[in-house]
Amino acid sequence: MDSTVPIRTPIKAIRAKCLDCMCDSAQEVRLCPCQDCPLYPYRMGHNPNRKGMGGNIKALMGEKPDSACEPETSEDANENWYTALDDEKS
């Protein structure tokens, strides 16, 4: 194996092929007219079959993440920090 060729994941290799096909223009890859190409769904460097896998479970369930709630005040943050320290000691 040639040591100058970087090891790539299949998705990254597909992205590189699409960029090569479109003269290294990411915009042209995005606007690719070859929808019958077997690589077309993967051209942006993501596997469309894995959409929604992993990530934040609350976002997947349609719930608001905790960070979308009211922001913590500095007093609440200090109290939570001290509580966490007390929990570690016990």
N, C-alpha and C positions, 0 to 999 in steps of 0.2 A: 504494500500500500504506500502511496506517495505521501510523505510527511507534510507536504505543503497544502494538502487538501484538508480543511477543517472537518471534524466530525460533526454532523448535523442530525437533528431529529428529522423524521420524514416530513413533518409540516414545514420546517424551516427549509428543507431541500425543495419542496414544492414552491414555496415563496420565492426562493432564489431562481428557480426555473422560470417562474412567471415574470420576474423582474428581467431576466435575461431575454425572454421572448419579447418583452415590451421596451427594449433598449434602456433598461435600468430606470424607468420612469414609474414611480409608485402611483402617480395619478393615472397613467395609462393602464396599469394593472387594475386599478379600481374601476375604470371605465371599459374594461375588456369586452369586446364584442363577441368573443368565441364562447357563447354559453353552452355549446355542445361539447366543449373540451372536458375530459374527465377530471381535470385539475381545477376547473372553474370554481366549485364550491370552497376550495381550500386556498384560493389565490391570495387571500388577505393574511395568511399565516395563522389561521385559526381553524379548528375542526368544528364544523357546524353540528356534527352529531353529538358533541360534548356540551352544547349550550345548556347552561343552567346547572351543570355539575359542579360540586364544590362551592366554595364561597360562603357567604353569610346565610345561614339557614333561615333567619327571620326574613331576609329579603326574598328568599325563594318561596316562603310561605305567604308572602304578601303583607307581612306585618312591618310596622315601623321599627327600625333599629333603635337600640337604646340611645344612641347619640342624637336621634331626632327628637328626643324628649327635651324637656326644659334643661337648659345648661346648668351645670353645678355652680353654685356660688363658691367663693373662696373659703367661706366658713365650712360648707358641706365637704369640700375637698379635703380640708385640714382634718375634719372629724373622721372622714373615711380613712385617711392615711393613718391617724392615730389608732383607729379601731383595727386596721390591718396589722399594725405593729403589735398591738396587744394580743391579737389572735396568734401571731407567730411565736410570741413568748410563752403562751400556754400550751 
